[in-house]
């Protein structure tokens, strides 16, 4: 019964994507609500995330760098099936090779020898995969805690939890190559990844808050440009949307 409900929900969400796919990402689903959620997210960041990120930045560089490498290696698992679904076999090879080398030689990903060998996988997710199949963005909105998204990317976010091997062995509680985990493993890694991203962008966030006439619009513009770069595998595509241009 639960599986049937999940399939029904996903079906409805996919239908929503195709129905709203004609809408441009610059169009808002419900701007007033999104702005309220954005204010909540910024307050949450001020109270909790930013202080943790600043403390995280004080860790010895080898520990901070190793932690970032580890979460990045876990995130690359999602790129493997998505690169394959996109028919991008070069990136499939980069992602697969990077995970194998960094997990073994790199001690579970705390080191990144794959990069020294020239393996540089792009971050790929279901939202990007849907875009390669011609699915439109749909309108833009903001989710609590999770932040900016579009209709297509929000459906992709849900689908990621079914495609991602890491989610498969943690929140789905299945075994893969004898490896299994639980919800705590999944959310611990994802939270650490978010803190790592925030710590890398302390100055960028501060600059945005000081210089933006409309902070909400600035974040919207940065998010949409970043997603476009990632979909097009642009040279401007950094590790995250942290290279703010202000």
C-alpha positions in Angstrom: 0.0 0.0 0.0 2.8 2.4 0.9 4.6 1.7 -2.4 1.3 2.3 -4.3 0.9 5.6 -2.5 4.5 6.6 -3.3 4.0 5.7 -7.0 0.8 7.7 -7.1 2.5 10.8 -5.5 5.4 10.6 -7.9 3.0 10.2 -10.8 1.1 13.3 -9.8 4.3 15.3 -9.4 5.6 14.2 -12.8 2.2 15.3 -14.3 2.6 18.6 -12.5 6.0 19.1 -14.1 4.6 18.5 -17.6 1.6 20.7 -17.0 3.6 23.6 -15.6 6.7 22.9 -17.7 5.7 25.7 -20.1 6.1 28.3 -17.3 9.5 30.0 -17.2 11.6 29.7 -14.1 11.5 33.5 -13.8 7.8 33.2 -13.1 6.8 32.7 -9.5 4.4 30.0 -8.3 3.4 32.1 -5.2 5.9 34.9 -4.6 4.4 36.2 -1.4 4.6 32.8 0.3 8.1 32.2 -1.1 9.3 35.5 0.2 8.0 34.6 3.7 9.7 31.2 3.5 12.9 33.0 2.4 12.8 35.3 5.4 12.4 32.2 7.7 15.3 30.5 5.9 17.5 33.5 6.4 16.6 33.7 10.1 17.3 30.0 10.4 20.7 30.6 8.8 21.5 33.5 11.1 20.6 31.6 14.2 21.9 28.1 13.5 23.7 27.5 10.2 26.0 30.5 10.0 27.4 30.0 13.6 28.0 26.3 12.9 29.7 27.2 9.6 32.0 29.7 11.3 32.9 27.1 13.9 33.5 24.6 11.2 35.9 27.0 9.4 38.0 27.0 12.6 38.8 23.2 12.3 42.3 22.3 11.2 42.4 22.5 7.4 43.2 18.7 6.9 40.0 17.8 8.8 37.8 20.4 7.1 39.2 19.5 3.6 38.9 15.8 4.3 35.3 16.2 5.5 34.4 18.2 2.4 36.1 15.5 0.2 34.1 12.8 1.9 30.7 14.5 1.5 31.6 15.4 -2.1 32.5 11.7 -2.8 29.1 10.6 -1.4 27.3 13.2 -3.5 29.1 11.9 -6.7 27.2 8.6 -6.3 24.1 10.4 -7.5 25.9 11.6 -10.6 26.6 8.0 -11.7 23.0 6.9 -12.6 22.1 10.4 -13.9 25.1 10.6 -16.2 24.0 7.3 -17.6 20.4 8.4 -18.0 21.6 11.5 -19.8 23.7 9.4 -22.2 26.8 11.2 -21.1 29.2 8.3 -21.0 32.2 10.4 -20.5 30.8 11.9 -17.3 29.6 8.4 -16.3 33.2 7.2 -16.5 34.5 10.2 -14.6 31.9 9.8 -11.8 32.3 6.0 -11.5 36.1 6.2 -11.6 36.2 9.0 -9.1 34.0 7.2 -6.6 35.9 3.9 -6.9 39.4 5.5 -6.6 38.5 8.0 -3.8 36.6 5.4 -1.8 39.5 2.9 -1.9 42.8 4.7 -2.4 41.4 7.9 -1.0 40.2 6.2 2.2 36.4 6.5 1.9 36.8 9.8 0.1 38.7 11.8 2.7 41.4 12.3 0.1 40.8 13.0 -3.6 43.5 11.2 -5.6 41.0 10.9 -8.5 41.2 14.6 -9.2 45.0 14.2 -9.6 44.4 11.5 -12.2 42.2 13.9 -14.2 38.8 12.7 -13.1 36.5 15.6 -12.5 32.9 14.5 -12.4 30.1 17.1 -12.7 27.3 17.0 -10.2 24.3 15.6 -11.9 20.8 15.0 -10.4 17.4 14.1 -11.7 16.3 17.7 -12.2 19.2 18.1 -14.7 18.3 14.8 -16.3 14.7 15.9 -16.8 16.0 19.1 -18.4 18.1 17.0 -20.9 14.8 15.3 -21.9 13.3 18.7 -22.7 11.2 19.0 -19.5 10.6 22.7 -18.7 11.6 24.3 -15.4 8.2 25.3 -14.3 7.8 28.2 -12.0 10.2 29.2 -9.2 9.5 29.0 -5.4 11.3 28.6 -2.1 11.2 25.6 0.2 11.6 25.7 4.0 15.3 24.9 4.9 16.0 23.4 1.5 15.8 26.8 -0.2 15.3 27.8 -3.9 13.9 25.4 -6.4 11.5 25.1 -9.4 8.7 22.7 -10.1 11.0 20.5 -12.2 13.8 20.5 -9.6 11.5 19.8 -6.7 10.2 16.7 -8.5 13.8 15.8 -9.2 14.6 16.2 -5.6 12.1 13.6 -4.6 13.2 11.3 -7.5 16.8 11.7 -6.4 16.0 9.7 -3.2 15.1 6.7 -5.4 18.0 7.0 -7.9 20.8 7.9 -5.4 22.7 4.8 -4.3 23.5 6.4 -1.0 19.8 7.1 -0.3 19.1 3.5 -1.4 21.2 2.0 1.4 20.3 4.6 4.0 16.8 6.1 4.0 15.5 3.2 1.8 17.2 0.7 4.1 18.3 -1.6 1.3 21.6 -3.4 0.8 24.0 -2.6 -2.0 27.2 -4.7 -2.3 26.7 -5.7 1.3 26.6 -2.1 2.4 23.6 -0.6 4.4 22.8 2.3 6.6 20.0 4.2 8.1 18.3 7.6 8.2 20.8 9.1 10.6 23.6 8.3 8.2 21.8 10.0 5.3 20.8 13.2 7.1 24.2 13.5 8.9 26.1 13.5 5.6 23.6 15.8 3.9 23.7 18.3 6.9 27.5 18.2 6.9 27.6 18.9 3.2 25.3 21.9 3.7 27.5 23.2 6.5 30.6 22.7 4.3 29.0 24.7 1.5 27.9 27.5 3.9 31.4 27.7 5.4 33.0 28.1 2.0 30.7 31.0 1.3 30.7 33.1 4.5 32.1 36.1 2.7 29.9 35.7 -0.4 26.8 35.5 1.7 27.9 38.6 3.7 28.6 40.5 0.5 25.1 39.6 -0.9 23.4 40.7 2.3 25.2 44.1 2.3 25.1 44.9 -1.4 21.8 43.5 -2.7 18.8 45.8 -3.1 16.5 42.8 -3.1 18.2 39.8 -1.4 15.4 37.5 -2.4 15.8 38.3 -6.1 19.6 38.1 -5.9 19.4 34.5 -4.6 16.8 33.6 -7.2 19.0 34.9 -10.0 22.1 33.0 -8.6 20.2 29.8 -8.2 18.7 29.9 -11.7 22.0 30.8 -13.4 23.7 28.0 -11.5 21.1 25.4 -12.5 21.5 26.5 -16.1 25.2 26.2 -16.0 25.0 22.7 -14.5 22.4 21.6 -17.1 24.6 22.8 -19.9 27.8 21.5 -18.2 29.2 25.0 -18.6 32.8 25.9 -17.8 31.3 28.4 -15.3 29.8 25.4 -13.4 31.7 25.3 -10.1 31.3 22.8 -7.3 28.3 24.7 -5.9 26.5 28.0 -6.6 29.0 29.7 -4.3 30.9 31.7 -6.8 28.9 34.8 -6.4 29.5 37.8 -8.7 28.8 41.0 -6.8 
